Amino acid sequence: MFFNKSFIKKVSVATAFTLVISSVPVTDIFASGEENNGSDYLLLNDETTLNIDNENVSDFLSEEALAEDFDLSVEAEEIQSLQDMTEEQRENFDTIVEELIAEDGHDEEVEVLLKESLYDFFDENSETFSNLNEAQDQVEEEVLNIENQEEASNILTSLFVTESAHAFQARLGVKFVGYTINALIAVTVGESAVAAVRAFIVAKGKKEAQRMFTKTVKSRLIAWGAPSLAITAAVAIEVAMAYFNLGERTAMFLDSKDRRPNNGWIELH
């Protein structure tokens, strides 16, 4: 029986990955009293972290987002690619991507990999444009191309807190799904991944902002090739509204409700 080199390489890395993280405990992401480090996991009612009110929301939101007739889902659909963005939005996108990835404290090599994947995801000339499954595969393939298997396993561990690799199954990494949701919403309403989303909630009110986030995320998940995730998007957004990192918290909730809860992967089937 013959196997191609790519298949053997993937099995080897997946095996190494499983061995490396077999001793890593899976943390209940919604356990009370123990939040991960970083401002992105702090509750939105923590006034010492980000002081935004009705008086200064204009400092963080675009004029369009402040308009009473602003429709987030419509605007998000109109700027779903880098080519659709205005010059200002493109500059904001660069800032947002930097902010999102820097907050997680990845090694430089991982940061470069994630940035390239995110830009490709929003680039209509890319093979992975607007397709979560293919974009996720690209991230993993880039890691699998690293000759040092121990280094590859360490990179995977830094991206996915998981008990096992679950190779060859249809699943999406929580981190990557969170990045895409955060990037799209933030660039649609302002120039910061954290402050713009918080300001949008203050400006529109929690109930209306939640409604718009839900509609937008559901429509985008369907468009991005993950319709099964859209089914529980409303509940996921409701939970995520309490945290700074809306996108990742939404993805974490989806992971908490799939067949292998809280393992860093969102199972699609």
N, C-alpha and C positions, 0 to 999 in steps of 0.2 A: 504494500500500500504506500502511495506516495503523497506527500504533503508539500505545498509550496512554502518557501522561506517565510513569507509574510505570516502564514498561519502558525508555523512553528514559533516564530518570534512573538506573536501575540499570546500564545499559550505560555511561553516561558516567562514573559513579563507579568501576565496575570497570575501565574503561580508564585512568582517572587513577591508580587504585590500582596497576595493572600498571606504569605508567610510573614512579611514585614509587619502587617497590621493586625495579625491574629491576636496580638496582646493588647490592642488599643480598644478601650471600652467605648461603647456607643452611648452617648449622653442623651438623655431625654431633653429635646430642644425646648420643651415648654415647661420644664421643671421650675417650680416657683423658688425664688430666692437665689438662683444661680444663673446669671447671665454670662455669655461669652464676653471677653474683653473687647473694648472698642465702643465708640459713641453710637455706632450703627445699631447696636442692640439695646440701647437705653430706651426707656419708655418716653413717649412724646410729652408726657406731663412733667418731665424733669426740667424745670425752668432754669436750672443752673447750667444746662448744656447748650441750649440754643434759644435765644430770646427773640421770638418773632411774634408780632401782634398785628392788628389791623392798621396800625400807624406806619409800619415799615415793610409790609408785604411787597410793595412796589420795588423795593431794593433787590428782590430775589426772583420776581416773576416778569415775564414779558408783558407788553401792553395788551397783546392779543389774549393772553391767559387771564388778564384782569377784567376783560369785557364780560358783561352780564350774559351775552349770548354765546360765549365760548363753549364749544363742544369738543371735549378732549378726544373722544374716539374718532371723530371726523378729522381733527387736526393730526392725530397720530397716524392715521391711514395715509394722509397726504404727504407726510415726511418720513415714510418708512425706510427710505434709502438715503445714503450719503448724497446721492445725486439730486434728491428732492429738497435737500436742506438749503436755506439761504446761507450767505457767507457768515452771518452772525451765528446761526444755528450750528454750522459746521465747527466754528471756533468753540462754541459751548460744548459740542459733542466731544471734542478733544479734551477739554477740561473735565468733563463728566467721567469719561473713561479713565483718565488718570486718577481722579478722586476715588472712583469705585475700587479699582485694583490696588491702589496704594494703601487703602484702609485695611486690607486683609493681610498686609505684611508678607507677601510672597517673596521668594528669592527673585533676583533680577531675571533669570532665565524663564521662570514661570510667568512673570509679569509680561515679558516680551511675547511669549506664546499666547497668553490670554488676550492681549491687546490686538495682536494680529487676527486672532479668531473673531473678536468682536467687530473689528473693522471689516473683515470679510463678510460677516453675517449681515451687515448693513450696506454692503457694496453690491449693487445690482449687476456688476460685471464679474462677481465672484461665483464659483461653483456652489458655495454654501449659502448664498444670499437667501435670507428669510426662511431658512429651513433649520429648525432646532436639531433634528436628528443628524443631518449631515454636518452641521457645525460642531456638534458634540463629537462625532466620529473624527473630525479633523483634529480636535484637541487631543484625543487619545492617540491618533496616528502619529502626531508630532512627538508625543512622549515615547511611543513605541519605537520611533526611529533613533532614539538615543541608545548608543551601543552599550553604555554602562547600565546594566539592569538594576543595580542597587540604586543608582541615581534616578532612574526612571520610576522605580517603586516609591522613592521618597517624594518625587514630584506628584505622583498620583495621590499619595497619602496627604499631601498638603492641600490638594484640591477636593478630595472626597473623604469624609470621615465615615468609613464603612467597614463592616465586618468581613466582607469578601468582595472580590471584583465582579462576580456575577457576569463573567465574560459572555459575549455573544447573545445577550438578552437586550430587548428594546428598552432602554432607560436613558434618562437625561440627568446630568449632574445638577444638584441643587444650586451650586455656585453659578454655573453658566446661565441657567434659567433666570436666576436672580439678577445677574448682570444685564441681560437683555431687557428685562422688564424695567429695571431702574433706568437704564440708558434711554429707552424710548420715552418713558413718561417725563423724565427730567428735561430732555432736550426739547420736548413739546411745550413745556410750561416755563422753562427758565434756563439757568446756566449752572446749577449745582445739583448733584445727585441727592444730597440730603436737605439742604436749605430750601430748594425750590419746591420739593414735595411737601415739606412742612408748611411753607408759606401758602401753598395752594390749598391745603386743608384749612388753614386759618381764614383765607380769603373767601372760600366757597362755603365753609361750614363743613363739619365732619360728615353729616348725612349726605349732602350733595356731592362732596368730594369722593366719598365711598361709592356712590352710585356711578360716577364717571370713571373711577378707577376700575370698577368691576366690569362695566361695559367695554372699556378699552382693552383690558387684559384678556377677557373672554374672546373678543373678536381677533385679537392678535395671536393668541394661542392657536386658534383655529387656522388662521392664515399661515402660521409658522409650522403647520404640520403636526400639531399636538392637540387635536380636538377632544381627546379623552380627558385632558387636564382642565378644559374649559368647564366641564360639568360641575366641578367643585370650586370653581374660581370665586364665586360669590362669598362662600363661607371663608375661604382662604384670605380674601381681601379684608373681610370683617375682622379677622384675627390680626392680620398684619397692620391694620390701621393704628394699632397701639404702639408701634415701633418706628424708629427712624428709617430703618432699611426695609422699605415696603416690598421691593422686589424679592429680596432673599427670604424675608419672612413669609411671603406668599408661597414661594417654592418650598420652604421648609415645612409649611403646613401640608402641602400636597404630598410631600415625602412621608409625613407622619400618618397619612391615611392610605398609603398603598400597600401592596402585598408584603413588602419588607420595610416596615416603618423605621424612620429615623436612621437610615444607613448612608445618607448622603446622595442617594440615587432616587429618581422618581421613576417608578416602573410604569411603562406605558400600556402593558397588557396584563 
